[in-house]
C-alpha cells in the first residue's frame, strides 16, 4: 500500500514539473515571437527608430512618443498589451525594454537595437540585438 501511495505521489510530481516546463517553453516562444515582431517593425520604420528607443514595455498607459508619431505609439502599446495578455503581468525582476545605441564598426557608425523581454520574475529570458546600416 505504501508503495502505491509513493508511486501516485511521484506521478503527480512528474506531471507538475512537466506542466511547469511546458508553460515556461510557451512563454519563451511567445517572447520570441514578440521580439521578432519588434525587430521587423523597427527594421521597416528605420526613419523613426528613435521613437522606439529607450521604451520600457511595462506600463502600457504610460507609453509616449513625440507629437505626430501615433503609428509608433500604436506599435508600442500593441506590443505592451500583447506581452501582458500572453505572458502575464510584470513581476519584480522582469525586463521589457527596447534600447538603441550607436557603434563604430570598420570606420562606419551603425545603429544597434537591443531588445530584452522576460517573464516569470526574470526566469524566462529572450534577448536580441540587430544592427542597422551595417557596412
SENUMAR-896917 format. One record per residue: x, y, z of N, C-alpha, C in turn; residue in three letters. Coordinates in steps of 0.001 Angstrom, whole numbers, plus 500000, padded with zeros to 6 digits. Example, Ala and Ser with C-alpha at 12.3 -4.5 7.8 and 13.67 -1.06 7.14 Angstrom:
513190494310507800512300495500507800513200496700507800ala512850497750507080513670498940507140512900500030507870ser
//
This chain:
500827498806500000500000500000500000500874501262500000unk501932501269500784502833502420500862503493502659499504unk503845501587498819504485501705497506503524502342496499unk502257502001496562501265502584495652501118504077495922unk501062504471497185500945505890497545502174506663497070unk503361506101497267504597506758496810504581506881495285unk504129505860494591504043505890493132503093506959492633unk501938507055493265500950508071492873501504509472493124unk502162509662494266502756510967494573503839511322493554unk504625510339493145505675510579492151505072510974490805unk504002510308490402503348510637489136502826512065489166unk502171512449490256501682513830490367502841514823490356unk503940514472490991505125515344490980505672515516489575unk505776514418488825506269514495487451505333515295486567unk504048515134486732503074515891485948503201517379486245unk503373517728487504503523519130487897504777519744487288unk505889519040487370507143519537486801507018519659485288unk506421518661484658506241518681483212505379519866482785unk504313520131483503503437521257483186504185522581483324unk504982522722484364505762523945484575506767524160483444unk507431523100483031508397523194481928507691523587480636unk506529523019480381505781523358479171505297524797479191unk504845525288480341504407526685480456505576527637480223unk506747527312480769507930528145480544508305528171479072unk508252527023478417508559526951476988507569527784476181unk506303527730476564505269528518475885505546530014476053unk505891530436477260506191531849477496507417532295476710unk508465531466476671509657531827475900509328531946474419unk508507531054473899508105531111472490507314532387472212unk506424532766473106505656533995472917506570535224472981unk507550535205473883508512536302473949509332536371472669unk509722535225472145510496535177470909509690535728469732unk508412535370469650507558535908468586507421537422468719unk507332537910469954507205539350470177508486540080469732unk509643539513470063510907540139469648511009540170468129unk510588539103467473510605539072466008509715540170465443unk508545540358466022507632541413465574508256542792465773unk508880543013466926509519544308467208510625544574466190unk511479543595465962512600543782465035512103544060463624unk511110543311463167510578543531461816509961544916461676unk509246545341462710508612546662462657509650547774462662unk510622547671463554511666548700463629512473548718462331unk512751547554461767513504547485460518512758548177459381unk511449548033459348510663548658458287510379550132458545unk510690550613459738510413552006460115511679552670460655unk512805552466459956514098552946460453514182554463460568unk513422555176459790513482556638459873512939557157461207unk512140556351461900511591556746463198512137555862464320unk513326555349464138513896554396465091514044554993466487unk514233556294466558514391556960467865513114556889468694unk511961556762468049510693556688468785510553555383469566unk511265554356469133511201553066469819512279552936470893unk513311553749470773514466553646471666514156554114473085unk514694553370474039514536553744475441513158553464476011unk512356552723475298510996552437475766510977551168476604unk510275551240477706510038550083478569508582549675478386unk508370548435478007507014547940477734506403547383479015unk506459548187480059505969547756481373504615548361481709unk504445549626481418503218550339481741502601550822480430unk501628550100479942501065550381478619500456551783478523unk499787552220479562499150553535479513500173554668479648unk501348554388480130502371555414480311503308555588479134unk503124554811478073503984554928476895503692556219476142unk504736556811475593504544558044474828505592558136473726unk505268558920472720506189559211471616506112560706471338unk506926561152470410506890562558470012505554562871469356unk505213564145469337503961564563468734503946564184467254unk502830563666466786502684563278465393503179561874465087unk503551561129466096504069559769465899503074558733466432unk501831558859466027500763557975466511500968556530466068unk501514556343464874501743554986464370502748554250465267unk503820554927465658504836554309466510504271554043467908unk503469554960468417502838554769469721501876553578469688unk501171553428468576500249552302468418501021550979468477unk502183550918467804503008549709467845503465549405469274unk503956550422469973504449550233471342503344549728472269unk502182550351472185501071549930473042500580548529472687unk500569548221471402500168546885470967501119545827471534unk502424546069471439503404545127471990503242544981473494unk503060546090474164502903546069475621501659545269476020unk500557545533475352499313544804475659499431543314475339unk500091542975474239500288541570473895501145540865474949unk502196541535475400503034540931476444502223540667477704unk501432541644478104500633541492479316499624540361479168unk498959540292478025497942539250477856498545537864477620unk499689537777476940500269536481476607501135535881477707unk501942536700478368502867536148479368502591536647480778unk501587537477480935501189537905482268501730539263482668unk501264539689483826501686540984484347503162540952484716unk503712542122484782505117542295485125505364541889486567unk506434541152486775506838540785488136508160541459488435unk508627541378489658509795542098490141510996542207489228unk511564541099488788512802541125488005512572541118486500unk511335541249486063511060541217484626511574542480483946unk512113542292482737512587543412481918511848543351480590unk511402544483480152510708544561478867511095545872478208unk512270545889477596512767547155477080513371547071475692unk513379548238475042513988548405473725515025549520473875unk516247549229473466517324550224473560517998550369472203unk518510551557471957519239551846470724520553552495471092unk521609552082470432522874552768470621523669552734469332unk524642553620469242525500553730468067526818553029468351unk527363552392467334528644551723467461529414551944466180unk530714552149466309531547552309465131532177550973464793unk531958550555463545532474549275463086533109549475461717unk534397549169461618535143549328460367535045550749459821unk535096551708460730535070553109460337533688553652460020unk532661552846460127531298553302459846530468553186461111unk529681554202461380528804554171462537527529553431462180unk527190552454463000525983551659462781525065551823463990unk523804551551463773522810551601464840522509550175465283unk522546549971466598522258548654467162520997548768468020unk520052547895467753518831547814468557518959546593469455unk518682546795470730518770545721471725517401545580472378unk516871544363472374515553544102472953515699542992473976unk515169543240475164515199542239476223513789542087476781unk513289540870476745511965540572477286512087539387478231unk511487539507479405511490538401480359510085538210480919unk509872537039481492508620536748482180508921535858483373unk507905535653484201508015534816485399509164535273486300unk509170536570486597510157537163487505511581537002486988unk511762537148485687513082537088485080513569535697484733unk512765534671484962513205533294484719513207532934483237unk512287533470482476512242533231481034512787534478480344unk513917534341479672514591535486479072514769535265477577unk514399536275476807514686536312475378515362537656475123unk516506537602474449517333538782474236517754538791472771unk517675539956472136518082540045470731518741541386470458unk519698541368469546520335542585469045520317542525467533unk520069543661466907520122543751465460520883545011465088unk521669544888464032522472546007463533521809546537462275unk521644547860462220521084548515461047522164549399460424unk522112549563459130523115550332458372524490549722458525unk524557548410458478525829547720458644526714547960457411unk528034548037457642528949548260456493529017547019455612unk
//
